[in-house]
């Protein structure tokens, strides 16, 4: 017993002695710029390598041994600070930005985090603040103008409208020009499965399935060099999307976010109609005439356009819960978007869900999983050249016809339309009888493991996949014009059921080896293998001629057709990436990928993709100063192979060798290794090769108040896969062969200027600028021009040697040597009055009419923050580029365009006079006879006959400048409060497309008829854009 008492006394004395030698330090850590507390800061004792972390209020308490003299504070993306303890019992620390930011990281290929300021490749990172709380369910809409070199084509403002992306322009005439989309390390399907080129339908892109509110960051890898580790898929760059997780919240805590937004959508960009003349022709009233070249109405006129449109809305609900412990984290995100379109019977309902988590199994092993679910249900309408389009009647109905005040169907037969125009559907009848729906169900995700047996090696495996099911259901009612059903009794009608299923499996295993000191000599090596298995099946069932109204089932049609297509591809790739860093001054990056493709278009189905980069951070050689905080120059080179994947089997009951027009041309253009009646494929086909040279300059100046990034690039894509026209004697129309080269040269730049960076006041100005010059270096032996796309009528989209890619090609005005338009000065021909007297003469030879790509585009953003109040404004625009305005052309022909208001006024065209005559051998000779002085009227003959088939008369500049986005928000931050249930609350008001100035008539220049095809540049009765304004609230608990 005495021994026990003695031992207890000794133990107590030892502990008392140790306590006397230790010291408890308390303190707080805040952001040096905003003054906000920083949670999760590592508070370390350097001598013993142990420490604590700050809590949600930025407070800490640490026991310090007597031999410790300093405390080290470390926080991501902040400069480390070491503080001397001395006699302090309470330490207050402010952490500011890293001077050179060399240690900041971003997500690159395969989700790998790298020091972004050392990278020799061009990229641009977008934070969540530029994406979330915008009140839009469409990521494509939000990304417009956000990054240099990123061009977003959006077909319209309709729910679920398609969109496409391009980075650094379009460089391929046949293969998809879109960048690879990667979400949380997993490449996904992004393009539409079906194509509506032939029927006026617009099918959704899969980028519509992404929930913008769940995005933490987006890193845009610009060009092939930056995305080379993805091989052929990265030839057009990549968009790396990282969603929120629970890793950044306070340890041993749970965070809940809820958000609700409501946005009102209104139509903009409607055509201007004439308001002085009624139905008829040649100034006379003609009943049932589709034209408005009649007399001035004697009574009030009708507004047939605006009643078609309504105020739509977008309501988005979001729920997010995250948790974090010392061993792992999780995040659950749910979203529901409900959109009613700006035209009745159009809308979208989207549900997304994501669950991700990560668990640490000791100090060396961690596992994680991500699962995403999506359901997208879209109700839509037919547009474009479809005669059942509701826009035809709204835009073209004469003022004297009461479209909305009269019956649209026979009271005894609802299938018998009441409508003045026998060649189109009454819009009201179409809204009731024609139905179009698209349903998408999607599941994708991955499981990943990280194992780090030693400091110098890390093993990673990610296995995942994607299962996508898309269904289209379209009904053209009995009696519809599109099916030639405007008969008595009504006939026609068509039912279309389509389904596309995609299954993709992705397996990626790699090892990361790190040697040396990151601050000195460091060598990193990445070795990996990726396997991709893609299988898809597309089925289209069509029923023609509905037998009985109200029984819209394919079995109730007179004849049926079945079309199907199966596609299978395996890709096995091996990649390596070696990176050498010398004192964070010189950085050398070498990478290569060897791919083996199961159904490549050429016999040798293996190819190698090399890339190399060099960056020199010259600011590291300079002493710390307040002028140059970071300066880097970089250069890179890559050579990436693009091999198109042809279909392996196709059963098509309608066409021979040409796939069903509902199938996407990028995926289903022609069958694999076959010869059919319409085309012939060369057996020696080789892949396209894109060679990229990139030079960059990155500067940060004046203590992070100015940031400038400039890149020059040149991309050459050779061995273009082209459908070259063949002589009729060959028995085929086209030959698919390697031919031609396209070069894109450009400059992209981003600049940020922060005049004020204070604790409670920030002012940031950001701008981006892109200028790209595209040139077709060659086309094909013996040819300097070939048509592209499905449209064989004038105008065409063409690839022309020596011109920009692509261009509009068609009938133009006949012009003098000085470029002046020539009008016909022959008042009489063979004694008869010449109706073309004073009218423009069409050039007998078709020619290039305009390039489609802009010369440059850019955006300017201004952002203020005063305490919790912030204001964000974005302007953007483009200069150069042209488009064919088919909408304006048709409205002028029908006498409904505003330009036809002056049909009775005499005008003299700015032109010279001339005519064609024949010489003695019968050759045409152009005679030009001086300045034009012939007075004409721009009436019915002018628009319907003289210039109707002169395509140049309908080509317009797509220049525009617009107020893209404006947002005002206020954030209440209660993170410092121990008792508050609501930790943060944000309310905001946002508007989009609030103002625009453009010379493109009657429609928004950003709307395109061709949709996501690379052959855009034509606008024909496409649905308009919309203006949006509303607000929302977000709460954090």
Secondary structure, DSSP 8 states (H G I E B T S, - for coil): -HHHHHHHHHHHHHHHHHHHH-EEEEEEEEETTT--B-TT-EEEETTTTEEEE--TTSEEEEEE-TT--EEEEE-TTB--EEEE-TT-SEEEEEE-B-SS-TT-EEE-GGG-EEEGGG--S-EEEEEGGGTSSSS-S-HHHHHTTSSTTEEEEE--SSTT--EEEEES----SSS----EEEETTEEE--S-SB--TTTT-----GGGGS-GGGEEEEEEE-STTTTGGGGGGGTT-EEEEEE--STTS-TTEEEEEEEEEEEEEEEE----B--S--SBBTTB--TT-S-B-S---SS-----SGGGB--EEEEEEEEEEEEEETTEEEEEEEEEEEEE-SBTT-EEEEEEEEEEEEEEETTTEEEEEEEEEEEEEEEE---TT-TT-HHHHHHHS-TTS-TTTS-SEETTEEEEE--S-TTS--HHHHHHH-EEEEEEEEEEEEEEEEEEEETTEEEEEEEEEEEEEEEEEEEE-TT-GGGT--SSS----EEEEEEEEEEEEEEEEEEEEEEE-TTSEEEEEEEEEEEEEEEEEEEEEEEEEESSTT--SGGGEEEEEEEEEEEEEEEEEEEEEEEEEETTTEEEEEEEEEEEETT-SSS--EEEEEEEEEEE-GGGGS---SSEEEEEEEEEEEEEEE----BSEEEESS-SSS--TTB-HHHHSSBTT---SSEEE-TT---EEEEEEEEEEEEEETTTTEEEEEEEEEEEEES-EEEEE--GGGS-SEEEEE--EEEEEEEEEEEEEEEEE-SSEEEEEEEEEEEEEEEEEE-BTTBSEEEESS--SSSEEEEETTS-SSEEEE--B-B-TTS-BEEE--SEETTEE-TTTTSB-B-SS-EEEEESS-SEEEEEEEEEEETTEEEEEEEEEEES-EEEEHHHHHHHHTT-BGGGGGTTSEE--SSEEEEEEE-TTS-EEEEEEEE----EE-SHHIIIIITTT-GGGGEEE--EEEEEEEEEEEEEE-TT-SS-S--EEEEEEEEEEEEEEESS-SS-TT--SSTTSS---EESS---EEEEEEEEEEEE-
